[in-house]
Amino acid sequence: MPWCEPCSKYFAPSAVSEDGRCPNCSTEIEVANAHGSITAKNLDLKKLAGVEGDEDVPLPWHFKLLVGALVMYLSWRVVDLFR
């Protein structure tokens, strides 16, 4: 949403002049997206997670335990279905 600092006002994109200036004071308005400068192209999830380089991160032991328990439970449900 376009914001004019000298006027301290938000403007609708259609209210800004064609050359990107404030209709009241004629200063140039920069139109930023809702999340600032973060976009899908410049977001690095490995850097945010603290992983350096292209090294692979092993799965946590509790995730493996959860998957194992899920497999055992679903296997028991299949066996119980045919009993």
C-alpha positions in Angstrom: 0.0 0.0 0.0 1.5 3.4 -1.0 2.5 5.5 2.0 3.5 9.2 1.8 5.8 10.1 4.7 5.5 13.9 4.5 1.7 13.7 4.4 1.5 10.8 6.8 -1.1 9.2 4.7 -1.9 5.9 3.0 -3.2 6.1 -0.6 -5.0 3.6 -2.7 -2.9 2.5 -5.7 -5.4 4.2 -8.0 -5.0 7.5 -6.2 -1.3 7.8 -6.8 -0.4 9.7 -9.9 0.9 7.8 -13.0 4.5 8.7 -12.3 4.3 7.4 -8.7 4.0 10.7 -6.9 1.7 11.8 -4.0 -1.3 13.7 -5.2 -1.0 16.3 -2.4 2.7 17.1 -2.0 4.2 15.5 -5.2 6.9 13.5 -3.4 7.8 10.1 -4.9 6.0 7.2 -3.2 7.5 3.8 -3.0 5.0 1.0 -3.1 6.1 -1.9 -0.9 4.4 -5.3 -0.6 2.7 -6.4 2.5 5.7 -8.3 3.8 8.4 -5.7 3.1 11.3 -7.1 1.2 10.7 -10.8 1.9 9.6 -12.7 -1.2 9.6 -16.3 -2.2 12.6 -15.8 -4.4 14.9 -14.4 -1.7 13.7 -16.5 1.3 16.3 -19.1 2.3 14.8 -21.6 4.7 18.1 -23.4 5.3 19.7 -20.2 6.4 16.7 -19.5 8.7 17.1 -23.0 10.2 20.8 -22.4 10.9 22.1 -25.0 8.4 25.3 -24.0 6.7 25.8 -24.9 3.0 24.1 -27.9 1.3 24.6 -30.4 4.1 21.7 -32.8 4.8 20.1 -32.6 8.2 19.2 -36.0 9.8 15.6 -36.7 10.9 15.0 -36.3 14.6 14.6 -39.5 16.6 11.2 -38.6 17.9 9.9 -38.2 14.3 11.2 -41.7 13.5 9.5 -43.0 16.6 6.2 -41.4 15.7 6.3 -42.9 12.2 7.1 -46.3 13.6 4.2 -46.1 16.0 1.9 -45.0 13.2 2.9 -47.9 11.0 2.3 -50.4 13.9 -1.1 -48.8 14.7 -2.3 -48.9 11.1 -1.0 -52.5 10.7 -3.0 -53.5 13.7 -6.1 -51.8 12.3 -5.8 -53.8 9.1 -5.4 -57.0 11.0 -8.4 -56.1 13.2 -10.4 -55.4 10.1 -10.2 -59.0 8.9 -10.8 -60.7 12.3 
